[in-house]
């Protein structure tokens, strides 16, 4: 197995002295679903942005698909989904999904065909001519996922994509995301602060601690695939959620409570 | 249903328009009647010269100012068409020039620091001081006089567009820009696919100001260029005969105002067509 993401000794210090990340080492293999979880201020979003070369690390190196993060960005090796859908209001849904294809110079017919496929994938067939503001928050976020996957990137970076949605919508989109993940074969790095979401979705959960941001524990989630509604009721699901919770609260050190 | 609602709304708006016109008419005639009755001397003596009846102004449109000339409205509509031509060219040049200046300033902080003060200063110089120089410069190159007037009009119109462009091109959401960066999009791509569409609502606000300013610029620009065929010429002419026929100048002002409103409405219509994707942004 090759590493899609290879992070070595990455630190990030912002102007003004705040140390957002310190000595992060992390390897992510092809086809993995890795969640970064931690309290706000632990640098999880910063780490995601460093992987995507949206910001630069102060020290250390990041390789994506065996290239520098910058080269990977230039080669369109990853798609990104933010907490807000960040759709362009003046474009229809179909044209939003087609945006990265347009920039990559795809011919019109191939673009239209791919947009249809992507809208099918996120179950928004027939909404191509709508404008973003005509859709619910959950639907907008699905458009944003379709846009991120439209050019079949090897890597999908997701920054709390369902954080602004209600619990019911979030669980439904979690299930949909797993189907998309399996169908596309993409590697996913997923930032969240929901323990249940991290455990349900991931093959590995990376627990981070704040000030300075560090990896405090990496927990493999060996729940059976595919994950279904029953997964959430599996006793093992609760054990793993507890493990993540304890890692979050005690910085990875198991404390015995008398 | 939708259609009926649309018609109902249209009727309401037309009704409101008429109501406001009636109120304004009433205010003018009411003030006039009181002033004449009580012989007001302040803020000015009220009589038929200072405040002609509105129906006299309207009637003047359909009379001959003197025996040799055609109906006043015919003269004024010809003048309005002439001024509209100057203003339209001035508006177009001002819009393009303003956009280019705004985009250049938005692109470089150094340019902005260096040149923005002069762009602002340009608007503190009275247009009456600029106009004769423009006429002299262009006249020496045998450029048709009305084009000089258009240049003068563009001097008033470029400024709002430049400032709105500067502001609008920086109005793109931080995340929307990050998305473009993730696609490794170049400066021009970001400009046309993201910054320009984001700037459009700002631009249209500026264009509405510029549309009316272009008429003012054209009217003022006509006097130093000794152009007789436009509304500026008509205003100067009727101002000389104001004591005898005040209603003619008021009628001219009325036509000038209607021309300004027409320009404004064209911009509103263009905005409705162009910015239809974001209706909440259309004023």
Interface residues (C-beta under 8 A of the other chain):
Chain A: X49 X52 X54 X73 X74 X76 X78 X79 X80 X82 X84 X86 X88 X89 X90 X91 X99 X100 X102 X103 X104 X131 X133
Chain B: X173 X175 X176 X178 X179 X181 X182 X183 X184 X185 X189 X193 X194 X197 X200 X275 X277 X278 X280
